[in-house]
Amino acid sequence: MSAAALNVSLFVAQTSLTLEGLQQLSGHRLLFFFLFLMAFVFALCSDGLVLIVICTRHSLHKPMYVFVAALLLNSLLGGFAVYPRLLRELLWESGSVLVTLSACACQAWVVYTVGGSAFMLLAAMAFDRYVAICRPLRYAALVSPRAVAALLLFCWLLPATMVLIIVLLAAFQPLCRSHINRLFCDLYSLNRLSCGGNAAQVSDVFAVFTSVATALLPVAFVLFSYSSILYVCLCRTRSFSGKALRTCLPHLLVFINYSACTAVELLQRRLQGADQPASSVLTSVLIVLAQSVLNPVVYGLNMSAITGYIRRLLGSRKTD
């Protein structure tokens, strides 16, 4: 490794940033600690239970449930990237929190990779439902095990690679600021720490391109798929339409949850100013809680196949 590259690596590893979001929760730290702790434990147990059911039941080894398991695993990864450090800081830290630039960049990479892959997995679910309902004769050929594996790799690797490029561009820029008014590190705040210049412009342009590739295009495909499904259901019998729409409802609810949280986050970023720090932090709290709690509830309660196995599993343990 060259001396210049070594100096840059040492700079990233040793530079400290200040997370100031906890200051807005200073009067209710214990309340938010137990709130986040309960949300994390609930997400860990419920996601884990649904994953165990899907993995151990051969009848659930179908593309739709494989994508559900991938999305819940994705949610767990995002939870582990945010909750443990946040709980430790709420319990032991007071005021602002110091974090290294490398740790901040790593957390931002995981959080945004999970966010991008979630939208792509939802698009993969929409594709599965579209083919099953609108092109049933071609389902076995288009949604084969090999195609499912390729879709899963694509949904994880593309966001991970693109977000990694943005993180590296942001982390290796000269920094003129060191304060982030957030509970956790994010790419937008990380990029705003730079002094500007050509590197910052390149990072902004690539961030927009990444958002289009990992969020806007999947959202457009999801809307197209479910619009086509709705049109087909309107032309079929009531029993067929009811069964088809019931299989799509959990995915639609999760899609609405992710879309609403992302829209609120983007709107907050556009309107955020120095006079709105508290609202910014509280919005972050609501987004973190909504992402963790709603997904396992939707899939655990609205998919009859999974719900039935969970009831039998819990019932057998009670009888034992």
C-alpha positions as CSV (number, residue, x, y, z in Angstrom):
1,M,0.0,0.0,0.0
2,S,1.3,3.5,-0.9
3,A,2.0,6.1,1.7
4,A,-0.8,8.3,0.4
5,A,-3.3,5.5,0.6
6,L,-2.1,4.6,4.1
7,N,-2.5,8.2,5.3
8,V,-6.0,8.4,3.9
9,S,-7.0,5.1,5.6
10,L,-5.6,6.3,8.9
11,F,-7.5,9.5,8.5
12,V,-10.8,7.7,8.0
13,A,-10.1,5.4,10.9
14,Q,-9.1,8.1,13.4
15,T,-11.4,11.0,12.5
16,S,-14.1,11.5,15.1
17,L,-17.7,12.7,14.4
18,T,-20.3,13.9,16.9
19,L,-23.8,12.4,16.9
20,E,-26.1,15.0,18.6
21,G,-29.5,13.3,18.2
22,L,-29.4,11.9,21.7
23,Q,-29.4,15.5,23.1
24,Q,-33.0,15.8,22.0
25,L,-34.0,12.8,24.0
26,S,-32.1,13.8,27.1
27,G,-35.3,14.3,29.2
28,H,-36.8,10.9,28.4
29,R,-33.7,8.7,27.8
30,L,-35.0,5.9,30.0
31,L,-38.4,5.9,28.3
32,F,-36.8,5.7,24.9
33,F,-34.3,3.1,26.1
34,F,-37.2,0.7,27.1
35,L,-39.1,1.6,23.9
36,F,-36.2,0.7,21.6
37,L,-35.4,-2.3,23.7
38,M,-38.9,-3.7,23.5
39,A,-39.0,-3.0,19.7
40,F,-35.7,-4.7,19.2
41,V,-36.6,-7.8,21.3
42,F,-40.0,-8.0,19.6
43,A,-38.5,-7.7,16.1
44,L,-35.8,-10.3,17.0
45,C,-38.3,-12.8,18.3
46,S,-41.1,-12.3,15.8
47,D,-38.8,-12.2,12.7
48,G,-36.8,-15.2,14.1
49,L,-40.0,-17.1,14.7
50,V,-41.3,-16.5,11.1
51,L,-37.9,-17.4,9.7
52,I,-37.8,-20.6,11.7
53,V,-41.3,-21.6,10.4
54,I,-40.4,-20.9,6.8
55,C,-37.1,-22.7,7.0
56,T,-38.4,-25.8,8.8
57,R,-41.7,-26.3,6.9
58,H,-41.1,-27.9,3.5
59,S,-44.6,-26.8,2.3
60,L,-43.4,-23.1,2.7
61,H,-40.3,-23.6,0.5
62,K,-41.9,-21.6,-2.3
63,P,-40.7,-18.4,-4.0
64,M,-43.2,-16.2,-2.2
65,Y,-42.1,-17.4,1.2
66,V,-38.4,-17.4,0.3
67,F,-38.7,-13.7,-0.6
68,V,-40.6,-13.0,2.7
69,A,-37.8,-14.8,4.6
70,A,-35.2,-12.7,2.7
71,L,-37.0,-9.4,3.6
72,L,-37.3,-10.4,7.3
73,L,-33.6,-11.3,7.3
74,N,-32.9,-8.0,5.8
75,S,-34.9,-6.3,8.5
76,L,-33.0,-8.1,11.2
77,L,-29.7,-7.0,9.7
78,G,-30.9,-3.4,9.7
79,G,-32.0,-3.7,13.3
80,F,-28.6,-5.1,14.4
81,A,-26.9,-2.1,12.6
82,V,-28.9,0.4,14.6
83,Y,-30.3,-0.9,17.9
84,P,-27.3,-2.3,19.9
85,R,-25.3,0.9,19.6
86,L,-28.3,3.1,20.2
87,L,-29.3,1.2,23.3
88,R,-25.8,1.4,24.7
89,E,-25.6,5.1,24.1
90,L,-29.0,5.7,25.6
91,L,-28.0,3.8,28.8
92,W,-24.4,4.9,29.2
93,E,-23.7,8.1,27.2
94,S,-24.8,11.6,28.2
95,G,-25.1,14.4,25.7
96,S,-23.4,14.1,22.3
97,V,-21.8,10.8,21.2
98,L,-18.4,10.6,19.6
99,V,-18.0,8.0,16.8
100,T,-15.2,7.4,14.3
101,L,-15.7,8.2,10.7
102,S,-15.1,4.6,9.7
103,A,-17.7,3.3,12.1
104,C,-20.2,6.0,11.0
105,A,-19.5,5.1,7.3
106,C,-20.0,1.4,8.0
107,Q,-23.3,2.0,9.8
108,A,-24.5,4.2,6.9
109,W,-23.5,1.5,4.4
110,V,-25.5,-1.2,6.2
111,V,-28.6,1.0,6.8
112,Y,-28.8,2.2,3.2
113,T,-28.0,-1.2,1.7
114,V,-30.8,-2.7,3.8
115,G,-33.1,0.0,2.6
116,G,-32.3,-0.4,-1.1
117,S,-32.4,-4.2,-1.0
118,A,-35.8,-4.0,0.8
119,F,-37.4,-2.1,-2.1
120,M,-35.8,-4.6,-4.6
121,L,-37.0,-7.6,-2.6
122,L,-40.5,-6.0,-2.6
123,A,-40.2,-5.7,-6.4
124,A,-39.2,-9.4,-6.6
125,M,-42.3,-10.3,-4.6
126,A,-44.4,-8.2,-6.9
127,F,-42.9,-10.1,-9.9
128,D,-43.7,-13.4,-8.2
129,R,-47.3,-12.4,-7.7
130,Y,-47.6,-10.9,-11.1
131,V,-46.4,-14.1,-12.9
132,A,-48.5,-16.3,-10.6
133,I,-51.7,-14.4,-11.2
134,C,-51.4,-12.9,-14.6
135,R,-49.1,-15.5,-16.3
136,P,-49.8,-18.7,-14.4
137,L,-48.8,-21.1,-17.3
138,R,-45.3,-19.6,-17.4
139,Y,-44.8,-19.5,-13.6
140,A,-42.7,-22.6,-13.3
141,A,-40.3,-21.4,-16.1
142,L,-40.0,-17.8,-15.0
143,V,-39.9,-18.3,-11.2
144,S,-37.6,-21.4,-11.0
145,P,-35.3,-22.0,-8.1
146,R,-32.4,-20.8,-10.1
147,A,-34.2,-17.6,-11.0
148,V,-35.2,-17.0,-7.4
149,A,-31.5,-17.4,-6.3
150,A,-30.4,-15.0,-9.0
151,L,-33.0,-12.5,-7.9
152,L,-31.9,-12.7,-4.3
153,L,-28.3,-12.2,-5.2
154,F,-29.2,-9.2,-7.4
155,C,-31.4,-7.6,-4.7
156,W,-28.6,-7.8,-2.2
157,L,-25.4,-7.2,-4.2
158,L,-26.6,-4.3,-6.4
159,P,-27.5,-2.0,-3.5
160,A,-24.5,-3.1,-1.4
161,T,-22.1,-2.2,-4.3
162,M,-23.7,1.1,-5.2
163,V,-24.1,2.3,-1.6
164,L,-20.5,1.3,-0.9
165,I,-19.3,3.5,-3.7
166,I,-21.3,6.5,-2.3
167,V,-19.9,5.8,1.3
168,L,-16.3,5.7,0.0
169,L,-16.8,8.9,-2.0
170,A,-18.2,10.6,1.1
171,A,-15.7,9.2,3.6
172,F,-12.6,10.2,1.7
173,Q,-13.6,13.8,1.0
174,P,-12.1,16.6,3.1
175,L,-14.4,17.4,6.0
176,C,-15.3,20.9,7.1
177,R,-17.9,19.8,9.7
178,S,-18.1,17.0,12.3
179,H,-21.6,17.2,13.8
180,I,-24.5,15.0,12.7
181,N,-27.9,15.8,14.2
182,R,-29.2,12.2,14.0
183,L,-29.6,9.1,16.2
184,F,-27.5,7.1,13.7
185,C,-25.3,7.8,10.7
186,D,-26.8,8.2,7.3
187,L,-25.4,9.0,3.9
188,Y,-27.1,12.4,3.5
189,S,-25.6,13.7,6.8
190,L,-22.2,12.1,6.0
191,N,-22.1,13.8,2.6
192,R,-23.0,17.1,4.1
193,L,-19.9,17.1,6.3
194,S,-17.6,17.6,3.3
195,C,-16.2,20.9,2.2
196,G,-17.9,20.6,-1.3
197,G,-16.1,20.6,-4.6
198,N,-16.1,18.2,-7.5
199,A,-15.9,15.1,-5.3
200,A,-19.0,16.1,-3.4
201,Q,-20.9,16.8,-6.7
202,V,-19.9,13.4,-8.0
203,S,-21.1,11.8,-4.8
204,D,-24.4,13.6,-5.0
205,V,-25.0,12.6,-8.7
206,F,-24.2,9.0,-7.9
207,A,-26.5,9.0,-4.9
208,V,-29.3,10.2,-7.1
209,F,-28.5,7.4,-9.6
210,T,-28.4,4.9,-6.8
211,S,-31.8,6.1,-5.5
212,V,-33.3,5.7,-8.9
213,A,-31.9,2.2,-9.4
214,T,-32.7,0.8,-6.0
215,A,-35.8,2.7,-5.0
216,L,-37.7,4.5,-7.7
217,L,-37.5,1.8,-10.4
218,P,-38.5,-1.0,-7.9
219,V,-41.4,1.2,-6.7
220,A,-42.5,1.8,-10.3
221,F,-42.4,-1.9,-11.0
222,V,-44.4,-2.7,-7.9
223,L,-47.1,-0.2,-8.9
224,F,-47.2,-1.6,-12.4
225,S,-47.4,-5.3,-11.1
226,Y,-50.2,-4.7,-8.6
227,S,-52.1,-2.5,-11.1
228,S,-52.0,-5.4,-13.6
229,I,-53.0,-7.9,-10.9
230,L,-56.0,-5.6,-10.0
231,Y,-57.0,-5.4,-13.6
232,V,-56.9,-9.2,-14.0
233,C,-58.9,-9.7,-10.8
234,L,-61.6,-7.4,-12.0
235,C,-62.0,-9.6,-15.0
236,R,-62.2,-12.9,-13.1
237,T,-64.6,-14.5,-10.7
238,R,-65.1,-13.2,-7.2
239,S,-63.5,-16.3,-5.6
240,F,-60.4,-16.1,-7.8
241,S,-60.1,-12.3,-7.1
242,G,-60.5,-12.7,-3.4
243,K,-57.8,-15.4,-3.1
244,A,-55.4,-13.5,-5.4
245,L,-55.9,-10.2,-3.5
246,R,-55.4,-11.9,-0.1
247,T,-52.0,-13.2,-1.2
248,C,-51.0,-9.7,-2.3
249,L,-52.3,-7.8,0.8
250,P,-49.3,-8.5,3.1
251,H,-46.8,-7.4,0.5
252,L,-48.8,-4.3,-0.3
253,L,-49.0,-3.3,3.4
254,V,-45.2,-3.8,3.8
255,F,-44.6,-1.9,0.6
256,I,-46.8,1.0,1.9
257,N,-44.9,0.9,5.2
258,Y,-41.5,1.2,3.5
259,S,-42.7,3.8,1.0
260,A,-44.2,6.0,3.7
261,C,-41.1,5.8,5.9
262,T,-38.9,6.6,2.9
263,A,-41.1,9.5,1.8
264,V,-41.1,11.0,5.3
265,E,-37.4,10.6,5.6
266,L,-36.8,12.4,2.2
267,L,-39.3,15.1,3.0
268,Q,-37.7,15.7,6.4
269,R,-34.3,16.0,4.7
270,R,-35.6,18.6,2.3
271,L,-37.3,20.7,5.0
272,Q,-34.7,20.1,7.8
273,G,-33.1,23.2,9.1
274,A,-31.3,24.4,12.2
275,D,-34.6,25.3,13.9
276,Q,-36.1,21.8,13.6
277,P,-33.6,19.4,15.3
278,A,-36.2,17.9,17.7
279,S,-38.7,17.0,15.0
280,S,-35.8,15.5,12.9
281,V,-34.8,13.2,15.8
282,L,-38.4,12.2,16.7
283,T,-39.1,11.4,13.0
284,S,-36.0,9.1,13.0
285,V,-37.4,7.4,16.2
286,L,-40.8,6.7,14.5
287,I,-39.1,5.4,11.3
288,V,-36.9,3.0,13.2
289,L,-39.8,1.7,15.3
290,A,-42.2,1.4,12.3
291,Q,-39.6,-0.6,10.2
292,S,-38.9,-3.0,13.1
293,V,-42.4,-3.7,14.4
294,L,-44.8,-3.6,11.5
295,N,-43.2,-6.1,9.1
296,P,-43.3,-9.2,11.3
297,V,-46.8,-8.3,12.4
298,V,-48.0,-8.0,8.8
299,Y,-46.5,-11.3,7.7
300,G,-47.2,-13.2,10.9
301,L,-50.9,-12.2,11.1
302,N,-51.9,-11.8,7.4
303,M,-50.4,-14.9,5.8
304,S,-52.6,-17.8,6.9
305,A,-50.0,-20.5,6.0
306,I,-47.4,-18.9,8.3
307,T,-50.0,-18.0,11.0
308,G,-51.2,-21.6,11.2
309,Y,-47.8,-23.1,11.6
310,I,-46.9,-20.5,14.3
311,R,-50.1,-21.3,16.3
312,R,-49.3,-25.1,16.1
313,L,-45.7,-24.5,17.1
314,L,-46.6,-22.3,20.1
315,G,-49.5,-24.7,21.0
316,S,-47.2,-27.8,21.0
317,R,-44.8,-26.0,23.3
318,K,-47.6,-25.2,25.7
319,T,-48.8,-28.8,25.8
320,D,-45.2,-30.0,26.4
